[in-house]
Amino acid sequence: MDSPLLVTTDQDLLDELQRLAAAAGVTPVVAHDESVALGAWSTAPVVFVGVDLARAFARVAPPRRAGVHVVGWGGVPDDVFRTALALGAENVAELPRSSGWVTELLADIGDAPPGGSITVGVIAGSGGAGATTLACALGQLAARSGPAVVIDADPLGPGADRVLGLDDHDGIRWDSLCQTTGRFSGRSLREALPRRDGLGVLTWRPGPQGSLQAFAVRNALAAAQRGHDTVVVDLPRTVDPLVEELVARCDRVYVPTVPTVAGLASAVRLCARFHDPGPLRLVLRGDDVRPDAVARLTSVPVAARMPDQRGLEEAIDLGLGPVRSRRGPLGRTCLALLADLAPLGRAA
């Protein structure tokens, strides 16, 4: 785990930042001058530049990067905001007023998966392909090796919490997050969601659903990635800029499809919507199908076949989730898909 970088000579500010870092369980790198700061600038997961050195450091013109914050002890002068802009900082924070926010930011560093998280999308290529079932099954098996979450972004779907048997578990849903402004902590989101055995779910409450707020979806996805090893997003088939953005944020997107002429034609049309087809992979429903022929026909790679599984509806009705056994047809398919994702995790 890389350490956060503190750039300041203000002892009061430094004492407070180090106290907050200790509370978050991380050990920062402290730089009292530009040369030391530049050495850790590109590798630090987050950088706090004190108001006392912000102007001088901006003149050095370090490379632009995300995760830079200018901080001051007590009030900060108005011209600091101009300096923060020149430095490429995301914001200006005042301590101790912003101590809680800084602690959560630092806690995310200590809580983040060591190899980064994997984000996989699932979007139905055709009707009746079982996209939500596949998304929930992937989440179930991924949770056996580390924290995982299923994000249900389809307001017209069956509800991922119902499929997973978590609909009676307490926790926040989309209606609460869409009324929340500001940044979500990875740890706080993970602890607030309905969950069981390492698997959480972010979904909808029963009843009519409104549209998702883009800011809430972006914040929730970013927090989920910080707080989980695997993030599975159950995507709607609707044509929506937000769906396009979510697909672009996924490392892999599985497109379960019924391998009929109509089903494959629908899948081809859906895949053609996206500017970058690289992450897209078909998952074919059923046994009697030739993946090589389908790949030639559709020009979309086939990742796996998803055989029908006896007792699937019964398992879901009993609140057990779709995967009853790793050795079952669905379990084997999902294990193969997760193995396909493993190299992406190492690359991250």
C-alpha positions as CSV (number, residue, x, y, z in Angstrom):
1,M,0.0,0.0,0.0
2,D,1.4,3.4,-1.0
3,S,1.4,6.1,1.7
4,P,-0.4,9.5,1.5
5,L,1.8,12.5,1.0
6,L,1.7,15.5,3.4
7,V,3.5,18.6,2.1
8,T,3.7,21.3,4.8
9,T,6.0,23.1,7.3
10,D,3.1,24.2,9.4
11,Q,3.6,22.2,12.6
12,D,0.0,22.6,13.8
13,L,-1.4,21.5,10.5
14,L,1.1,18.6,10.3
15,D,0.2,17.4,13.8
16,E,-3.5,17.3,12.9
17,L,-2.9,15.5,9.6
18,Q,-0.7,12.9,11.3
19,R,-3.3,12.4,14.0
20,L,-6.0,11.9,11.4
21,A,-3.7,9.5,9.5
22,A,-3.1,7.5,12.7
23,A,-6.9,7.3,13.3
24,A,-7.3,6.0,9.8
25,G,-4.6,3.4,10.2
26,V,-2.2,4.8,7.6
27,T,1.4,6.1,7.8
28,P,2.0,9.2,5.6
29,V,5.1,10.5,3.9
30,V,6.0,14.0,5.1
31,A,7.7,16.5,2.8
32,H,8.9,19.8,4.1
33,D,10.2,21.0,0.7
34,E,9.5,20.6,-3.0
35,S,12.3,18.0,-3.8
36,V,11.0,15.5,-1.3
37,A,7.4,16.1,-2.4
38,L,8.2,15.5,-6.0
39,G,9.8,12.2,-5.2
40,A,6.5,10.8,-3.9
41,W,4.1,12.9,-5.9
42,S,3.2,10.4,-8.6
43,T,2.9,7.3,-6.4
44,A,1.0,8.7,-3.4
45,P,-2.7,7.7,-3.4
46,V,-3.6,11.1,-2.1
47,V,-1.7,14.4,-1.5
48,F,-2.4,17.1,1.0
49,V,-0.5,20.4,0.4
50,G,-0.5,22.9,3.2
51,V,-1.5,26.4,2.5
52,D,2.0,27.5,3.7
53,L,3.7,25.7,0.8
54,A,0.9,25.7,-1.8
55,R,2.0,28.8,-3.7
56,A,5.7,27.8,-3.9
57,F,4.8,24.3,-4.9
58,A,2.5,25.5,-7.6
59,R,5.4,27.5,-9.1
60,V,7.3,24.2,-9.4
61,A,4.4,23.0,-11.6
62,P,4.3,19.3,-10.6
63,P,2.5,16.9,-13.1
64,R,-1.2,17.1,-13.0
65,R,-2.9,14.2,-11.1
66,A,-6.0,13.3,-9.2
67,G,-6.3,13.3,-5.5
68,V,-4.6,16.5,-4.6
69,H,-6.1,18.7,-1.8
70,V,-4.9,22.0,-0.4
71,V,-5.4,22.1,3.4
72,G,-5.0,24.9,6.0
73,W,-5.3,25.2,9.8
74,G,-8.2,27.4,10.6
75,G,-9.4,29.9,8.0
76,V,-7.7,30.2,4.7
77,P,-7.2,33.4,2.6
78,D,-9.2,33.9,-0.5
79,D,-6.2,33.8,-2.9
80,V,-5.5,30.2,-1.8
81,F,-8.3,29.0,-4.2
82,R,-6.5,30.6,-7.1
83,T,-3.3,28.8,-6.0
84,A,-5.2,25.5,-5.7
85,L,-6.5,25.8,-9.2
86,A,-3.0,26.4,-10.5
87,L,-1.8,23.3,-8.6
88,G,-4.6,21.2,-10.0
89,A,-6.1,20.5,-6.6
90,E,-9.6,19.1,-6.3
91,N,-10.6,21.4,-3.4
92,V,-9.5,23.5,-0.4
93,A,-10.2,22.1,3.1
94,E,-10.0,23.8,6.5
95,L,-9.0,21.9,9.6
96,P,-10.3,21.0,12.1
97,R,-13.7,21.7,10.5
98,S,-13.0,19.2,7.7
99,S,-11.4,16.6,9.9
100,G,-14.1,14.0,9.4
101,W,-13.9,14.2,5.7
102,V,-10.1,14.0,5.7
103,T,-10.2,10.9,8.0
104,E,-12.6,9.1,5.6
105,L,-10.4,9.9,2.7
106,L,-7.4,8.5,4.5
107,A,-9.3,5.5,5.8
108,D,-10.2,4.6,2.2
109,I,-6.4,4.2,1.5
110,G,-6.0,1.7,4.3
111,D,-9.1,-0.1,3.4
112,A,-8.6,-0.3,-0.4
113,P,-7.9,-3.7,-2.0
114,P,-4.1,-4.2,-2.3
115,G,-4.3,-5.1,-6.0
116,G,-7.2,-2.7,-6.8
117,S,-10.8,-3.7,-7.4
118,I,-12.3,-5.4,-10.5
119,T,-15.5,-3.9,-11.9
120,V,-17.7,-6.1,-14.1
121,G,-20.9,-5.1,-15.8
122,V,-23.7,-7.5,-16.8
123,I,-26.2,-6.3,-19.4
124,A,-28.8,-8.5,-21.1
125,G,-28.2,-9.0,-24.8
126,S,-31.7,-10.3,-25.3
127,G,-34.8,-10.8,-23.3
128,G,-35.0,-13.7,-20.9
129,A,-31.2,-14.2,-20.8
130,G,-30.9,-14.0,-17.0
131,A,-28.7,-11.0,-16.6
132,T,-29.6,-10.3,-13.0
133,T,-29.2,-13.9,-12.1
134,L,-25.8,-13.9,-13.6
135,A,-24.8,-10.7,-11.9
136,C,-25.9,-12.0,-8.5
137,A,-24.2,-15.4,-9.1
138,L,-20.9,-13.6,-9.9
139,G,-21.3,-11.6,-6.7
140,Q,-21.9,-14.7,-4.6
141,L,-18.8,-16.5,-5.8
142,A,-16.6,-13.4,-5.8
143,A,-17.5,-12.8,-2.2
144,R,-16.0,-16.2,-1.2
145,S,-12.5,-14.7,-1.8
146,G,-13.0,-11.1,-0.7
147,P,-15.5,-8.3,-0.2
148,A,-17.9,-8.0,-3.1
149,V,-21.0,-6.0,-4.0
150,V,-23.7,-6.2,-6.6
151,I,-24.9,-2.7,-7.7
152,D,-28.4,-3.0,-9.1
153,A,-28.7,-0.1,-11.7
154,D,-31.8,-1.5,-13.4
155,P,-35.0,0.0,-11.9
156,L,-37.2,-2.4,-14.0
157,G,-35.4,-5.6,-12.9
158,P,-36.5,-8.1,-10.3
159,G,-34.4,-6.5,-7.6
160,A,-30.9,-7.9,-6.9
161,D,-31.7,-8.1,-3.1
162,R,-34.6,-10.4,-3.8
163,V,-32.5,-12.7,-6.1
164,L,-29.8,-12.8,-3.4
165,G,-32.3,-13.3,-0.5
166,L,-31.3,-10.0,1.1
167,D,-34.6,-8.1,0.7
168,D,-35.4,-8.5,4.4
169,H,-31.9,-7.2,5.5
170,D,-31.5,-3.7,6.8
171,G,-29.3,-1.3,5.0
172,I,-29.4,1.7,2.7
173,R,-30.9,1.6,-0.8
174,W,-30.8,4.0,-3.8
175,D,-33.5,6.3,-2.4
176,S,-31.2,7.2,0.5
177,L,-28.1,7.6,-1.6
178,C,-29.9,9.8,-4.1
179,Q,-30.7,12.3,-1.3
180,T,-27.1,12.4,-0.1
181,T,-24.6,14.9,-1.4
182,G,-20.8,14.7,-1.1
183,R,-18.3,11.9,-1.3
184,F,-19.0,8.4,0.1
185,S,-16.4,6.6,2.1
186,G,-15.7,3.0,0.8
187,R,-15.8,1.6,4.3
188,S,-19.0,3.4,5.3
189,L,-20.8,2.4,2.1
190,R,-19.7,-1.2,2.6
191,E,-20.9,-1.3,6.2
192,A,-24.2,0.5,5.4
193,L,-25.4,-1.9,2.6
194,P,-27.6,-5.0,3.2
195,R,-25.0,-7.9,3.2
196,R,-24.4,-11.5,4.0
197,D,-21.1,-13.5,4.0
198,G,-19.0,-10.8,2.5
199,L,-21.5,-9.9,-0.2
200,G,-23.4,-6.5,-0.2
201,V,-26.1,-5.2,-2.5
202,L,-27.1,-1.7,-3.5
203,T,-30.6,-1.9,-4.9
204,W,-34.1,-0.4,-4.8
205,R,-36.9,-0.4,-2.2
206,P,-40.2,-2.1,-3.2
207,G,-42.7,0.0,-5.2
208,P,-42.4,2.5,-8.1
209,Q,-38.9,3.7,-8.8
210,G,-37.6,7.0,-9.9
211,S,-34.6,7.6,-12.1
212,L,-31.1,7.4,-10.7
213,Q,-29.2,10.6,-10.0
214,A,-25.9,10.6,-12.0
215,F,-23.9,12.1,-9.1
216,A,-25.2,9.4,-6.7
217,V,-24.3,6.6,-9.1
218,R,-20.8,8.0,-9.7
219,N,-20.1,8.4,-6.0
220,A,-21.6,5.0,-5.1
221,L,-19.5,3.2,-7.8
222,A,-16.3,5.0,-6.8
223,A,-16.9,4.2,-3.1
224,A,-17.8,0.5,-4.0
225,Q,-14.5,0.2,-5.9
226,R,-12.6,1.6,-2.9
227,G,-14.3,-0.7,-0.4
228,H,-14.6,-4.0,-2.3
229,D,-12.4,-6.5,-4.2
230,T,-15.1,-7.1,-6.8
231,V,-17.9,-4.8,-8.0
232,V,-20.7,-6.3,-10.2
233,V,-23.0,-3.8,-11.9
234,D,-26.4,-5.1,-13.1
235,L,-27.1,-2.7,-16.0
236,P,-30.4,-1.8,-17.7
237,R,-30.8,-2.1,-21.5
238,T,-32.1,1.4,-21.8
239,V,-30.3,3.9,-24.0
240,D,-29.0,6.4,-21.5
241,P,-25.8,8.4,-21.2
242,L,-25.4,7.2,-17.6
243,V,-25.5,3.5,-18.8
244,E,-22.8,4.3,-21.4
245,E,-20.7,5.9,-18.7
246,L,-21.1,2.9,-16.4
247,V,-20.1,0.5,-19.1
248,A,-17.0,2.6,-19.8
249,R,-16.0,2.3,-16.1
250,C,-16.2,-1.5,-16.2
251,D,-13.1,-3.7,-16.7
252,R,-15.3,-6.3,-18.4
253,V,-19.0,-6.4,-19.5
254,Y,-20.7,-9.7,-19.9
255,V,-23.7,-9.8,-22.2
256,P,-25.9,-12.9,-21.5
257,T,-27.8,-13.8,-24.6
258,V,-30.3,-16.4,-25.8
259,P,-28.6,-18.0,-28.8
260,T,-31.5,-17.8,-31.2
261,V,-31.5,-15.7,-34.4
262,A,-33.6,-13.1,-32.7
263,G,-31.6,-13.2,-29.5
264,L,-28.2,-12.8,-31.3
265,A,-29.6,-10.0,-33.5
266,S,-30.6,-8.2,-30.4
267,A,-27.2,-8.7,-28.7
268,V,-25.4,-7.4,-31.8
269,R,-27.5,-4.3,-31.9
270,L,-26.9,-3.7,-28.2
271,C,-23.1,-4.2,-28.4
272,A,-23.0,-1.8,-31.4
273,R,-24.2,1.0,-29.1
274,F,-20.9,1.3,-27.2
275,H,-18.0,3.2,-28.5
276,D,-15.4,0.7,-27.2
277,P,-16.4,-2.9,-27.7
278,G,-13.2,-4.2,-26.2
279,P,-14.6,-5.1,-22.8
280,L,-17.7,-6.8,-24.2
281,R,-18.1,-10.6,-24.0
282,L,-21.1,-12.7,-24.8
283,V,-22.4,-15.4,-22.3
284,L,-24.6,-17.8,-24.2
285,R,-27.6,-19.3,-22.4
286,G,-28.0,-23.1,-22.8
287,D,-25.9,-26.1,-23.8
288,D,-26.6,-26.7,-27.5
289,V,-24.7,-23.9,-29.0
290,R,-21.3,-23.5,-30.8
291,P,-19.4,-20.5,-29.3
292,D,-17.0,-20.3,-32.3
293,A,-19.9,-20.0,-34.8
294,V,-21.6,-17.3,-32.6
295,A,-18.4,-15.3,-32.3
296,R,-17.9,-15.3,-36.1
297,L,-21.5,-14.3,-36.7
298,T,-21.6,-11.5,-34.1
299,S,-17.9,-10.3,-34.1
300,V,-18.2,-10.3,-30.3
301,P,-16.0,-12.8,-28.3
302,V,-17.8,-15.5,-26.4
303,A,-16.7,-15.8,-22.8
304,A,-18.7,-18.8,-21.7
305,R,-21.9,-20.8,-21.9
306,M,-24.4,-20.7,-19.1
307,P,-26.2,-24.0,-19.0
308,D,-29.7,-24.1,-17.5
309,Q,-29.7,-25.2,-13.8
310,R,-32.4,-27.3,-12.2
311,G,-33.9,-25.8,-9.0
312,L,-32.7,-22.3,-9.8
313,E,-36.1,-20.7,-9.1
314,E,-36.6,-22.7,-6.0
315,A,-33.2,-21.6,-4.6
316,I,-34.0,-18.0,-5.2
317,D,-37.5,-18.3,-3.7
318,L,-35.9,-19.8,-0.6
319,G,-33.6,-16.8,-0.3
320,L,-30.4,-18.8,-1.0
321,G,-29.3,-16.9,-4.0
322,P,-28.8,-18.4,-7.5
323,V,-25.6,-20.4,-6.7
324,R,-26.3,-23.5,-4.6
325,S,-23.0,-25.2,-5.4
326,R,-19.7,-24.2,-7.0
327,R,-19.9,-27.5,-8.9
328,G,-23.3,-26.8,-10.4
329,P,-23.7,-25.5,-14.0
330,L,-24.1,-21.8,-12.9
331,G,-21.3,-22.1,-10.4
332,R,-18.9,-23.5,-12.9
333,T,-19.8,-20.8,-15.4
334,C,-19.2,-18.0,-12.9
335,L,-15.9,-19.5,-11.7
336,A,-14.7,-19.5,-15.3
337,L,-15.8,-15.9,-15.8
338,L,-14.1,-14.8,-12.6
339,A,-10.9,-16.6,-13.7
340,D,-11.2,-14.5,-16.9
341,L,-11.2,-11.4,-14.7
342,A,-8.2,-12.3,-12.6
343,P,-5.5,-11.0,-15.0
344,L,-7.3,-7.7,-15.1
345,G,-6.9,-7.5,-11.3
346,R,-3.2,-8.1,-11.5
347,A,-2.9,-5.5,-14.2
348,A,-4.6,-2.9,-11.9
